[in-house]
Amino acid sequence: MTGLLEGFAVRCAGSTDPAHPLVVLVHGLGGASSAWSLVVPRLAADHRLLLLDLPGHGQAPPLPATSMTPRSLGDRLSRLARTRDEPVHLVGHSLGGWVALEAAAASADGAVADVTAFTPAGLWTTPRRRPPLLPTGQQFARWAGRLPPRVVTTPLGATLALAATSTAPRALPAQVVRDAVAAVAAASGYVAADTGIAAGAFTRGPEVRVPVTVVVGGRDRVLPPRFCRRETAPAHARWIEWPDCGHVPMWDHPAECARVVREQVDGADRG
């Protein structure tokens, strides 16, 4: 960990060349910066990367529940962006995508250059509710975490653990499976962030003035199409659907994720 900024644990990766663009990567609910492990090597040579752990996730300590709404986290991310000497390119997944959009809406001063949001939460007209008898993702991960590691990373174990989030969990590297289960199980901010997600929606599309790309998964079981609506995104957003993709595109299509980030960053820099 490089340090704490605005409640986020921040780690640097990738290039150290100041001429290369600065990209900030924000994971989703119950995740950690390790969620980007298959994408980072594809961007590292010519991008400076800041990998964030949300408060109460990864190496970041928790915040009060009132500070764990997507809008509050977005305001914090906007302030973090202002600490840099240049506009930053925001890339977020799920909750992280919503937080990135909120940060862009709050950054009218040019601190944010653009946003790439992979399967973002918040783009709904009615929030998705978990059936009361269905275990949360964290409860399931804590159960799975009690199994021997060799069991969790078997094809059957990976399928049980990640079938809701990936279209091909059996193909994922064992370390990705272990990191994902461990991150969700240990996230002290999970409940507060989950509550914040369920309490609202992203409503600040008209306030986002920077370029935006939204990527949705045609086989997303966490946020299926009726919970990821194009009309709730910024009107100028580029909208991409990958038919054979689940809720975590960084696992199902890491090379394509890196390509989309490159296109977005290059386009914003040219603009």
FIDRENMAR-497313 format. One line per 5 residues: number of its first residue (from 0); their letters; for each residue x, y negated, z of C-alpha. Coordinates in steps of 0.25 Angstrom, whole numbers, always signed. Layout:
% FIDRENMAR-497313
NUM = A = X Y Z; ...
***
This chain:
% FIDRENMAR-497313
0 = MTGLL = +0 +0 +0; +5 -14 -4; -4 -21 +6; -17 -26 +10; -24 -37 +3
5 = EGFAV = -38 -42 +6; -41 -28 +12; -36 -20 +0; -24 -11 +1; -16 -15 -11
10 = RCAGS = -5 -7 -18; +3 -11 -30; +6 -1 -41; +10 -2 -56; +19 -13 -63
15 = TDPAH = +26 -23 -55; +28 -32 -68; +21 -45 -65; +17 -46 -80; +8 -34 -78
20 = PLVVL = -6 -36 -74; -11 -34 -60; -22 -24 -58; -29 -22 -45; -36 -8 -44
25 = VHGLG = -47 -6 -34; -53 +8 -31; -67 +12 -27; -74 +16 -14; -67 +26 -6
30 = GASSA = -55 +26 -15; -41 +20 -14; -30 +14 -24; -27 +29 -27; -39 +30 -35
35 = WSLVV = -31 +23 -46; -20 +33 -46; -23 +38 -60; -24 +24 -66; -12 +17 -60
40 = PRLAA = -1 +24 -67; -8 +20 -80; -8 +5 -77; +5 +4 -68; +15 +2 -79
45 = DHRLL = +9 -12 -83; +0 -16 -73; +2 -21 -58; -8 -14 -50; -14 -17 -36
50 = LLDLP = -21 -5 -31; -31 -8 -20; -37 +0 -8; -50 -6 -4; -52 -9 +10
55 = GHGQA = -55 +4 +18; -49 +12 +7; -35 +18 +4; -25 +10 +12; -34 -2 +15
60 = PPLPA = -40 -4 +29; -55 -6 +30; -62 -19 +30; -76 -22 +37; -88 -16 +30
65 = TSMTP = -92 -30 +26; -80 -32 +18; -82 -19 +10; -92 -24 +0; -88 -24 -14
70 = RSLGD = -89 -39 -15; -81 -41 -2; -70 -32 -8; -71 -40 -21; -69 -53 -14
75 = RLSRL = -56 -47 -7; -51 -42 -20; -53 -55 -26; -45 -61 -15; -34 -51 -17
80 = ARTRD = -34 -54 -32; -31 -69 -29; -19 -65 -21; -12 -62 -34; -6 -72 -43
85 = EPVHL = -13 -67 -56; -27 -62 -59; -28 -47 -56; -35 -36 -64; -45 -28 -55
90 = VGHSL = -48 -14 -57; -58 -7 -48; -66 +6 -47; -80 +8 -41; -80 +0 -29
95 = GGWVA = -67 -6 -33; -73 -10 -47; -84 -18 -39; -74 -24 -30; -66 -29 -42
100 = LEAAA = -78 -35 -49; -82 -42 -36; -67 -47 -36; -68 -52 -50; -81 -60 -46
105 = ASADG = -75 -66 -35; -62 -70 -42; -66 -82 -51; -52 -88 -49; -46 -78 -59
110 = AVADV = -39 -69 -49; -46 -57 -56; -43 -55 -70; -52 -43 -73; -59 -31 -68
115 = TAFTP = -60 -17 -72; -70 -9 -64; -71 +6 -65; -85 +12 -61; -87 +0 -52
120 = AGLWT = -97 +0 -41; -107 -11 -40; -112 -12 -54; -126 -7 -50; -140 -13 -48
125 = TPRRR = -143 -3 -37; -131 +2 -29; -129 +17 -29; -133 +23 -15; -128 +36 -10
130 = PPLLP = -138 +46 -5; -138 +46 +10; -135 +61 +11; -124 +61 +1; -110 +60 +7
135 = TGQQF = -102 +48 +4; -89 +49 -5; -81 +47 +8; -88 +58 +16; -86 +68 +5
140 = ARWAG = -71 +64 +3; -69 +66 +18; -75 +79 +17; -66 +82 +5; -54 +77 +12
145 = RLPPR = -55 +87 +23; -52 +98 +12; -38 +103 +10; -32 +93 -1; -29 +105 -10
150 = VVTTP = -44 +108 -10; -48 +93 -13; -39 +93 -26; -44 +106 -32; -53 +105 -44
155 = LGATL = -65 +108 -35; -61 +99 -24; -58 +87 -34; -71 +90 -40; -79 +89 -27
160 = ALAAT = -71 +77 -22; -72 +69 -35; -83 +74 -44; -91 +62 -40; -80 +52 -45
165 = STAPR = -73 +59 -56; -77 +66 -69; -65 +75 -68; -61 +77 -53; -54 +90 -56
170 = ALPAQ = -44 +83 -66; -40 +73 -55; -26 +74 -49; -26 +80 -35; -20 +67 -29
175 = VVRDA = -31 +59 -35; -41 +68 -29; -34 +68 -15; -33 +53 -15; -47 +51 -19
180 = VAAVA = -53 +60 -8; -43 +54 +2; -46 +39 -1; -61 +41 +0; -60 +49 +13
185 = AASGY = -51 +39 +20; -58 +26 +15; -62 +19 +28; -69 +8 +20; -78 +18 +12
190 = VAADT = -91 +16 +19; -90 +1 +20; -87 +0 +5; -98 +10 +1; -108 +2 +9
195 = GIAAG = -103 -11 +2; -105 -4 -12; -119 +1 -9; -123 -13 -4; -122 -21 -17
200 = AFTRG = -118 -22 -31; -109 -30 -40; -117 -43 -43; -106 -53 -47; -104 -49 -62
205 = PEVRV = -106 -64 -67; -95 -68 -58; -85 -59 -64; -78 -67 -75; -66 -58 -78
210 = PVTVV = -66 -46 -88; -72 -34 -82; -72 -19 -87; -81 -9 -80; -79 +6 -83
215 = VGGRD = -90 +16 -79; -90 +31 -79; -101 +38 -86; -100 +50 -76; -99 +41 -64
220 = RVLPP = -106 +49 -53; -103 +38 -42; -108 +26 -50; -116 +31 -62; -121 +22 -73
225 = RFCRR = -133 +17 -66; -124 +11 -55; -114 +5 -64; -122 -5 -72; -116 -13 -83
230 = ETAPA = -126 -25 -81; -120 -27 -67; -106 -29 -71; -100 -42 -76; -107 -45 -89
235 = HARWI = -94 -46 -97; -88 -33 -91; -83 -22 -101; -91 -9 -98; -85 +4 -101
240 = EWPDC = -91 +18 -98; -83 +31 -98; -93 +42 -100; -84 +53 -94; -80 +45 -81
245 = GHVPM = -83 +46 -67; -83 +36 -56; -68 +35 -55; -63 +32 -69; -48 +31 -64
250 = WDHPA = -49 +46 -62; -57 +50 -74; -50 +41 -84; -38 +35 -78; -31 +32 -92
255 = ECARV = -44 +25 -97; -45 +17 -84; -31 +12 -86; -34 +8 -100; -46 +0 -96
260 = VREQV = -39 -7 -85; -28 -11 -95; -38 -16 -106; -45 -24 -95; -32 -30 -90
265 = DGADR = -26 -33 -103; -39 -39 -108; -40 -48 -96; -25 -52 -97; -27 -56 -112
270 = G = -40 -63 -108
***
